[in-house]
Amino acid sequence: MGASFSEAAGVVANVKTYSHPSKADWITAHAKATGCYIDEERFVRAVGSVPVETLTAVLHVSILPEPDVPQMSQDMESASPPMTSPSPSQSLPEPRELPTDEELADIASKIHRLDWQRLANKLGFLESDIRQFEQHQGNTEQKVLQMLEKWRAGDAASTELLKTALQDCGMNDAATILATS
């Protein structure tokens, strides 16, 4: 009989806490062999199948005591100015700064031998997306560059976000490429 969703999720969580690669690999292989493994896609599908009411009840976190929330909402509405369109004299927000083609190519050349899949995950790509990048023709550097270009085309991309993700992944040499621009 297969493992329950919570058992499988627990196994995946436990695998990720091990620091020794061979132990983590063994646990992952064991979990897959015994049916206690759930990959990211299956997890997302499983969560998506849970009724909204259940998710809301489980994920609901009340920061303020309930009686104070309506009063606070009223206070905020009365204190904030009404929303209006910017007048011609008001400046619009600056367009977000994006890394250049040259910067992305330099970053790809620095990180293609490192754990670029971790960076891809930090930038919002799922395991299935990463597998698609890995299947593309060309060398690893070209695959990493393609991933970075696809990320840059997204709505959330910015130079600062990429720099932070690189630093979070310990790719500080690559992050300095963005710091000097």
C-alpha positions in Angstrom: 0.0 0.0 0.0 1.3 3.5 -0.9 2.3 6.0 1.7 -0.1 8.8 2.7 0.5 12.3 1.6 1.8 13.4 5.0 4.2 10.5 5.3 5.6 11.2 1.8 6.0 14.9 2.5 7.7 14.1 5.8 10.2 11.8 4.0 11.0 14.6 1.5 11.4 17.1 4.3 13.7 14.7 6.2 15.8 14.1 3.1 16.5 17.8 2.7 17.7 18.1 6.3 20.7 15.7 5.8 23.9 17.4 5.0 25.9 14.3 4.0 25.2 13.8 0.2 25.5 10.0 0.3 22.9 9.7 3.1 20.5 12.1 1.4 20.9 10.1 -1.9 20.4 6.8 -0.1 17.3 8.2 1.7 15.9 9.6 -1.6 16.5 6.3 -3.4 14.9 4.3 -0.5 11.9 6.7 -0.4 11.4 6.3 -4.2 11.7 2.5 -4.0 9.2 2.2 -1.2 6.7 4.7 -2.6 7.2 7.3 0.1 8.7 9.9 -2.3 6.8 12.9 -3.6 8.4 15.3 -6.0 7.6 18.9 -6.3 5.0 18.5 -9.1 3.1 15.9 -7.2 3.2 18.0 -4.1 1.8 21.0 -5.9 -1.0 18.9 -7.5 -1.8 17.4 -4.1 -2.1 20.8 -2.4 -4.1 22.0 -5.3 -6.6 19.2 -4.8 -7.3 20.2 -1.2 -10.5 22.2 -0.8 -9.9 26.0 -0.4 -11.8 26.0 2.9 -9.4 23.5 4.3 -6.3 25.3 3.1 -7.7 28.6 4.4 -8.4 27.0 7.8 -4.9 25.4 8.0 -3.0 28.4 6.8 -5.0 31.1 8.6 -2.8 33.0 11.0 -4.3 35.8 13.0 -1.7 38.4 13.9 -4.1 40.7 15.7 -6.9 39.7 17.9 -10.0 39.4 15.8 -12.0 42.2 17.5 -9.3 44.7 16.6 -9.1 43.9 12.9 -12.2 45.7 11.8 -11.3 48.8 13.8 -7.8 48.8 12.4 -9.2 48.5 8.9 -11.4 51.5 9.5 -8.5 53.5 11.0 -6.3 52.7 8.0 -9.0 53.7 5.5 -9.6 57.1 7.2 -5.8 57.7 7.6 -4.8 56.9 4.0 -5.3 59.4 1.2 -7.6 58.4 -1.6 -6.1 56.6 -4.5 -5.7 58.9 -7.6 -4.0 58.7 -10.9 -0.6 60.5 -11.0 -0.8 63.9 -12.5 1.6 64.8 -15.3 3.8 66.7 -12.7 4.1 63.5 -10.6 6.8 61.1 -11.6 6.0 57.6 -12.5 7.9 54.7 -10.9 11.3 54.0 -12.4 11.3 51.1 -14.8 12.9 48.1 -13.2 16.6 47.5 -14.0 17.3 44.3 -15.8 20.6 42.5 -16.3 22.1 43.0 -19.8 22.8 40.2 -22.3 26.5 40.6 -21.5 26.0 40.3 -17.8 23.8 37.2 -18.2 26.5 35.6 -20.4 29.2 36.4 -17.9 27.1 35.0 -15.0 26.4 31.8 -17.0 30.1 31.3 -17.7 30.9 31.6 -14.0 28.1 29.4 -12.6 27.6 26.6 -15.2 29.9 24.3 -13.2 28.2 25.1 -9.9 24.7 24.2 -8.7 22.9 26.3 -11.2 19.7 24.2 -10.7 19.5 25.7 -7.1 19.7 29.2 -8.6 17.0 28.3 -11.1 14.8 27.1 -8.2 15.6 30.3 -6.3 14.4 32.3 -9.3 11.1 30.5 -9.3 11.6 27.6 -11.7 10.1 24.2 -10.8 11.9 20.9 -11.2 10.0 20.3 -14.4 11.3 23.6 -15.8 14.9 22.7 -14.8 14.6 19.3 -16.5 13.5 21.0 -19.7 16.6 23.3 -19.6 18.8 20.3 -19.0 17.4 18.5 -22.1 18.1 21.4 -24.5 20.9 21.0 -26.9 24.3 22.6 -26.2 26.7 22.7 -23.3 25.8 23.5 -19.7 26.8 27.1 -20.1 24.3 27.6 -22.9 21.6 25.9 -20.9 22.2 28.2 -17.9 22.2 31.2 -20.2 18.8 30.1 -21.7 17.5 29.7 -18.1 18.6 33.2 -17.2 17.2 34.7 -20.4 13.8 33.1 -19.7 13.8 34.3 -16.2 14.7 37.9 -17.3 11.7 37.8 -19.7 9.4 37.3 -16.7 7.5 40.0 -14.8 9.4 39.7 -11.5 12.9 39.9 -12.9 15.3 42.6 -11.7 19.0 43.0 -11.4 18.7 43.2 -7.6 16.7 40.0 -7.4 19.2 38.1 -9.4 22.1 39.5 -7.4 20.3 38.4 -4.1 19.6 35.0 -5.5 23.2 34.5 -6.6 24.4 35.5 -3.1 21.9 33.2 -1.4 23.3 30.4 -3.5 26.9 31.2 -2.5 27.7 32.4 -6.0 29.3 35.6 -4.9 31.8 35.8 -7.8 28.9 35.9 -10.2 27.0 38.4 -8.0 29.9 40.9 -8.3 29.2 41.1 -12.1 25.9 42.8 -11.2 27.5 44.9 -8.4 29.8 46.7 -10.8 27.1 47.6 -13.3 
